[in-house]
Amino acid sequence: MDYRKTAQQHYRNHVCVWCGYGNPEVLEVAYVDHNNKNNKPSNLVFLCPTHHREYDLGLISTKMVLERRKFVETNPKADWSILIGGNLTKEELKKKLTESAKKAHRTRKLKEK
């Protein structure tokens, strides 16, 4: 099995364990022991390109990467909807965001006049 698929299936939070970046097209899977023949899930960790390079150069320790992987896997993902909608349902949040976008559009139109 492909090592990326192994990591994706084994770990629930697909984000850089160092900074939290989570764009799947950019995110990389690093080998904890730097051995690309060892595709066991325990040897795989998600890192963004910057932190993958820093890890490979020894600027980030293996101990720290493993601690951060454990932290990322045992803590829930951030719920950004709290910042914009609190405990709204999906439909209520969609309505609020739509109203906000329409208001911003009207405001821009007024400023252009």
N, C-alpha and C positions, 0 to 999 in steps of 0.2 A: 504494500500500500504506500502511496505517496506520503511523504513526511508532513506536507501541509495539511492534507486531509486528516491524517492522524491527529495533528494538533487541534484542528477545527472540531473534530469529533470528541476529543478528550476534554478540552477546556471550554467552559461556557462563555467566558468573557474574552472576545477576540479584540484585545486592545494591547498597545505597548505596555508592558508591565512597569516600565519606568515612568512614562509621562501620561499614559492614558489615551494616546492618539489611536483612532480606530478605523481609519479609511482602509477597507479591505484590499483595494487595488495597490496600496502602498505598503501596507503592513508586511513584515517579513517574519519568518520563523528561524530562530537561531538554535544552534546546538549548544547545550549547556557545557558539554565536555569538549566542544570544538571538533568532534569526530562525526563527520557526515555519514558514516556507516551505521551509527547508532541512532535508529529511528524510533526508539521507545518513547512513549509520551513523557516519561520522567526526564528525558534528555532534550525536550523541545520547549521553547519559550517564545512568545510573541514579542517582537521589538520593532519599533519604527526604524527606518534606515539610519538615522543619526545615532540612536542608542545601540543599534546592532553593531555599527562601526566602532563606537566607543567601547562596547563589550569585547569585541574582537581585539582591540588594541590594549586591553587590560585596564582601561580607565574606569570601568565598572566591574566590581568583583563578582565572582560566581555566587558567593554567599548572598550578596545584595540582590542579585537577579532572582535567586530562588526565594528569598524572603518576599520580594515584591510580587512574584508569581503567586505565592500562597495568599498574600493580602488581596490581590485582584480577584482570585478565585473564591475567597471566603467572604467578600463584601459585595453588596449589591451594586449594580450600575447606578450612576447618578440619574435621578428623575428630573430632567430639565423642565418638564411641564409644570412643576411646582412654582418655578419662577414666573411663569406667565399665566397659569390658570388654577393653581391650587388643586383642589379636589374635584375639578370639573370632570364630567363625563367626556368621552371622545367627541360626541356631537356638540356639547356645550363649548368645548375648547375650540373646535373648528369654527363655530359661529362667532366666538369672541375674536379669533384671529382674522376672520373674514371682515368683521366690522372694523377692526383696527386697521386693516389694510385699506379698506374703503375710505376711512377717515383720513389716513395719511395721503391718499390719492387726492381727495378733495382739498386738503390743506396745500398740497403742492400746486394744484390748479389755481387756488386763490393767490398764492404768492407770485405766480407767473403773470397775473393780470396787472 
